[in-house]
Amino acid sequence: MAEVCLGSREALAILFRRYARPVRGVALRVLRDASEADDLVQDIFLLLHRLCKTFDGSRASAQFWILQLAYRRAISRRRYLNARHFYTQVELAEQSIEGADHPALQSDGSIDRRLAELDLDKVFASLSADQQRTLRLHFIEGYTLDEIAKMLGQTKGNVRHHSFRGLERLRKQIFGGKLPSASAV
């Protein structure tokens, strides 16, 4: 670490070879996204070069200090990504890719015809008030489930339940049970 502070690229390279894998492991566990974890590894070692003067070997080992730095940065990055709905977008993209080969989703116009036949306002009105409010706040206004729980004064579990059950009911009414359930997708 002392040599890194003196500007030694070789010392930084040694630290990278030694600790990149554990740093990536921490980042991957916290961020749950491989590309974000890879980016964080790069950021950590650039940051390590800048913050090396704050390292105190009498308080902790270099490994502990680096992994602690990685963990704190990963948590900070996860909060940033949550605020920008990154995880919701990733989950939706994964679901659309996984469900694209399902027969009910083929582009033969059957979905468009089915939606044209339905009165969507009536279908949405069939949901409970909590389900309607939760789905509207989540999908139309873009709030996370945590934010909705705080706004409605409910637990996150309740809000998840309203969201899941509301979507399940909409799916059954619109597609008549022809689509796989949310757990199968």
N, C-alpha and C positions, 0 to 999 in steps of 0.2 A: 504494500500500500504506500509505503514511503517513496518507493521508486515511481509509482504512478503519479504521485504528487510532484515529483521532479520532472515529469513529462515523458517518462519512459514508455514508449509504445510497446516494447517487448514485454514489460511488466503487465501492462493492460491486456495484452494478448494472452499471457499466461493465466491471468485471472479469468479471462473470457473462456479459455479452454477448460479451466477447472470448474467454473461455476455456471456456465451458460445452461447446462442441462437442468440443474436443480432450480435455477431461476425460472426457466421455461415451465417446469413442473408446477411451481407455485402460481405462476401467471395463468397457466391453463386451468388449474383447479378453481381459481377465483373468477376468471373471465369466461370460461367455458367456450372459447373460440380460438382455434389454432392460429389464425392469422393475427388476431389481436395479441395473443401470447407472444408470437414471434416479434411483433412490433415492440412490445413491452421489453423484451430481452435487449433489443437494440437500444432502446431508450435508457434502460437501467445502466448499461455499460458506458454510454455517453455521459449520463448523470454521475456515475461513479468517478469518472475522470474529473468532473467539475467539483464534486463534493468530497473528494478524497481528504481534504484538509480537516473536515469535520470528524473523520474517523479517529477514535481513541482506542488504541489497542489494549489499554489497561481495563477498559469497561467490557469489551466483548471481542470475540475473534472476528477476523475479516469475513469468514463465511457467515456467521450469524448476522453481522452488520449488513452484508450484501443481501441476504435473504429477507431480512427485516425491511430493508429499503424496497425490495421487489414486492413484498406483501403489501406494504403501505401504498405503493404506486398502483398496484393491481386493484386494490380496493377503491382508490380514487378514480381510476379509469373505469371500473365497473359502475360506479355512481354516475359518472359522466355519460356512459353508454345507456344506462337505464333512463336517465333524464331525456335522452334523445330517442327513446323507444327502439334502440338497436336490437334488443333481444326479442321484442314483439315482431319486428320485421323479419328477423332471421327465422323465427318459428313459423310465421306465415309463409315465407318463401319455401321452407322445407316441406310444409304441408301441401303447398300447391304443386311442388315437384313430385312428391310421393303419390298424390292423388290424381295426377294428370293422366295416367293410363286407365283410370277407372271408367267403365262403360257409360256411367251416368254423366261423365264430364267430357265425353267426346263431342266434338264441334259439329254435330249434325243438325243443330238448331233446336233440339228438343228442350234444352234448358231455356232458351229464349221464348219458345212457345209456352212452356210451363209457367214462366214468370209473367208473361202477358195475360195468361188465363186467370192468374190470382189477383186478388185485391190485397196488395202487400200491407196497406194500412190496417186492414182487418186482421191479417195474420199477425202483425206486430201487436195489435191491441189484445190478442188472445193471451199474451204473456202477462205474468204478474207485474205489479207496479215496480217492484224491486228489480225484476229482470229487465224490464223496459229501461229503467233509469240507468242500470249498470251497463247495458249494451250501448245505449245512446252516449253515455259519458266515455266509454272505452273506444268504440269504433267511430263515432262521429266527432266527438270533441278531443279525442286523442289522449285521455288520461290513462295512467297506469292503474293496475288493480290496487296497488298500495295507496295511490292518491285518491282513488274512488272510495276506498275503505275509510280514509280519514274524513273525506267530504261528507259521507253518509253516516259517519259515526258507527260503523260496523266493523267486524273483524275481517281480515283479508280472506279467511276461509269462507265466510258468508258471501262475500263479494264474488269469490271464485265460483262458489256454488250457483249463485244467481246467473253468472256469465255462462257457465257450462250448461246448466239446465235450460236457460233461455235459448242458447244456440242449438241445443239438441231438439227442443220443441220446434224452433223455426225450420230446422233441417227436415224433421218428420213431416211438417205441414207442407213445406214447399216440394219436397222430393218424394214424399210418401214412403220413407224408409229405404229408398233405393241407393242412397249414399252410405258409405261406411260410417260408423260412429266416430266421434272425435278421438276415441282411444285407439281405434284401428288405423287412423290416418297418421 
